[in-house]
Amino acid sequence: VASHIFRGLTPDELAVNYALDLGQVYAALAYYYQHKTAMDDQRRADVVRAEQLLADAVAEGMEAADITWLDEPEASSHSRQHVERHVLNTWQRTQRSAKK
């Protein structure tokens, strides 16, 4: 859905790129548009949570992480769990490096 909204991919392109049939693509798009407000609110909350996790990690001494993908148009397609895992993994690598 994010690729459709932010990158302008057509349903046909989504089907090819994500190995889905057109029915699945249209079902996903229909679900999104039927629940647009709630899903957009959740996406915004995920961004806020990711920013807080990063701020917390930096406050704990983590160097600037490779999080340039957060600025990409498709960043909204990343789940909260993906963002949390990315920040946690980067922080853990930093901590291991600091102990050496």
C-alpha positions, 0 to 999 in steps of 0.5 A: 500500500505504501508503494502505491501511495508514496511511489505511485505504483499501479495495482499491476506493478504492485502485483508483479513487485510483491508476487501477488495476484491482482485480487490480493492487491485490490483487497489490500488497497480496499482495506487501507482505504476503508481504514485509512484514518486509523492506519495513517494514525498508526503510521504516524505513531510508529514514526514518533516511536522510532524517533523516540527509540533513536533519541533514547539510544543516542542518549545512552551513548550510541553513535549516529546509526545508519538510519538513512532509510527512515528518510526514504519515501517507503519508510512508512512501510516499515513496521514498528517492529522493524524500526525497533529491531534496527535501532536495538541491533545498531545499539548492541553493535555499538556496545560490543564495539565499545567493550573491545 
